Amino acid sequence: MEILEEKIKEVESFRDNYYQHFPKSTSAEKCRAVREKVLPLIQDIPLDLNGHSSASAGYNYISGRILNICMEYDANCERHLLRAVKLEPLLSDAWYELGKCIWKKDDFMTAVDCFRVSTKSLSLKRSAKALASLSVALRQIAVPTMEPKIRQSLHDEALQLSLEAVELDPDDVEGWHALGNSYLMQFFNKQQADTELMDKAREAYERALQLSDSPDLHFNYSTALKFSQSYRECLKHMKIATVYDPRFLEAKERLKTLLSFLKQINDNVRRKGKLSAKKMRNFQTSITDKDFGIYCKEPFKKKNAKIEMLKAISFRELNEGINNDVVICGKVIAVVLNPEVIPYTFIGCDKEGSCCAFAIYNVSEKFGLVIGDSIAVPEPNIIAVKISSEENECENFDFRIVRIINPLMMLQNGKTVSLKYVAFCSTTIDSYS
């Protein structure tokens, strides 16, 4: 069996790294190539497994496990695994493989049942891979669930299962990947109020990448990085996902969209919204105390409950990160088109003529600004974006973004944004992971 186990791992590695060796192949060619590697392994199953009841269960389990390496659903694989669990109901690995097999034909509820059986009883050996798979499956069935309490309960259970998986086996890459996905979903489900959840998601993805990598892992990590506006690292991992799987169309499209988005920001900041010098001067001189609204009249209540007057400063004086005890104000000189809608992005200039980008999260599609509107932001959080042309295969990106998570804190033309324009962000992640 040791020799067969090595052969199984070799074929799994061949499947997982196929496109790195054959980047121009089609999905059909990959499926065919993997199957050609898989089928001969059936002949290598030791004959002494095919005997009495328990051995027959073992033989059918190994046969099903081998056929399960194939990317597509295989009815013979399901038949072998059904025989295995019928002959030996406590064979947890067979239940796990059966869940994976059934998942391939999009029967998610039955797959969940199989994963549950493989983990629910103390008489069954709980494995990290089964716990991680059940976590993934629960998040999948939570997507179409309309009842918020049930949906949140499924996400909570998914998080606990992935935590148990990494505790049981700290070197299980799927456990860490599932944990990263669970934390990321919880972050958005809880309206981004707990930033520690995002930090934990990124840490889990990074731990998974230390152990192994896959297109899905790089892509899901890039989703967390993009929301954090860590654009340099985000682009890096999106590109790796497309290299590892050239047929990963969603990753390719998001990479293309993000590059276009960043280029628009860079161009508009550099060219000052493409406005004439006269128009720019008019905007600069039109900024008054009225545009600062309450932030130049009343003390500002900080998160630590302290109350202080804010000092108005220019864009040039801003530092990377959160700028405490200050407020900035600028005029909208360009609105950046973003196919993904969020963040709502525009370019602003201050009284000195300095320009930077503004990215507003958690606003609905009804929200909008027009050129000439004023925007005031207390204690602005600054993201510095510096990406070389070698890294983005385009041009050098060098600009700063004012990151606005809570739109109710900013002022539009001296007034607070209406609550009707607030809509909390959500996200999706790539399954099976």
Buried (B, 14 or more C-beta within 10 A) or exposed (E): EEEBEEBBEEBBEBBBEBBEEEEEBEEEEBBEBBBEBBEEBEEEBEEEBBEEEEBBBBBBBBBBBBBBBBBEBBEEBBBBBBBBBEBBBBBBBBBBBBBBBBBBBEBBEEBBBBBBBBBBEEEBBBBBBBBBBBBBBBBBBBEEBEEEEEBBBBBBBBBBBBBBBBEBBEEBBBBBBBBBBBBBBBBBBEEBEEEEBBBBBBBBBEBBBEBBBBBBBBBBBBBBBBBBBBBBBBBBBBBBBBBBBBBBEEBBEBBEEBBEBBBBBBBBBBEBBEBEEEBBEEBBEEBEEEBBBBBBEEEBEBEEEEEEEBEBBBBEBBEEEEBEBBBBBBBBBBBBEBEEBBBBBBBBBBBEBBBBBBBBBBBBEEBEBEBEBBBBBBBBBBBBBEBEEEBBEBBEBEBBBBBBBEBBBBBBBBEBBEEEBBBBBEBEBBBBB
